[in-house]
Amino acid sequence: MRGALRWCMLVLLALLALQLFFVARIAAMAVIDPESTTFQRSEAWAQWSQGSGVRWRQQWVPYTQISDHLKRAVVASEDDNFVNHDGVDWDAIEKAWERNARIEAQLAARPSATGRAPKIRGGSTITQQLAKNLLLSGERNLVRKGQEFVLTLALEQLLPKQRILEIYLNNVEWGAGVFGAEAAAQRYFGKSARQLTAPEAARLAVMLPAPKRFEKAPGSAYLAGRTRALLARMGRSELP
């Protein structure tokens, strides 16, 4: 019994030390730009292990050097309530659950002819996505989800919304080995992130759910339609 108790205490201390490490890293990001994220490093490792060489295009630019069009487009597309929630948008999660329940009911009544189900969507905010990509692995389980929740709250408490969005825009994936707004602007439009027009920004924003797929089909009708729809509403998005 004493040995089991000692083991439990060691596990709890290790978990506490891990949380303190994460909090310290997040606090440092108030003044220090992160050089890379866990997601980026895992992508680089995957490229290297496949023998294809490591492709990594990224250039950090300050918040003021990123087009407001891109900021509004990303907020409108990914997290329209970004400036108001505390890191978790419970209304968006509820809507996602309702949508997923409808999809499951439709599949049960009429299975897809191809046998492929539509993608089940969550209600992750920009802060949650940053917490996941910045410090966590790609595993999907309750423990990792709980850790994501803790890191999301830490990000919101320790960093202002503008800094959260700045870090997100400088690290999010926009294609194979393409990370951040500046690299994406140069890759797809041959210009800097601060020069992006509203249509260009909207197109980049709608790529975010599946950037590698859309990178291979930049002229797809689906991408064009989503871009037009986003253009119509991104002007109403509130920025930090």
Secondary structure, DSSP 8 states (H G I E B T S, - for coil): -HHHHHHHHHHHHHHHHHHHHHHHHHHHTTTS--S--HHHHHHHHHHHHTTS----B-----GGGS-HHHHHHHHHHH-TTTTTSSS--HHHHHHHHHHHHHHHHHHHHS--TTS----------HHHHHHHHHH--S--SHHHHHHHHHHHHHHHHHS-HHHHHHHHHHHSB-STTBBSHHHHHHHHHSS-GGG--HHHHHHHHHHTTSHHHHHH-TT-HHHHHHHHHHHHHGGG----
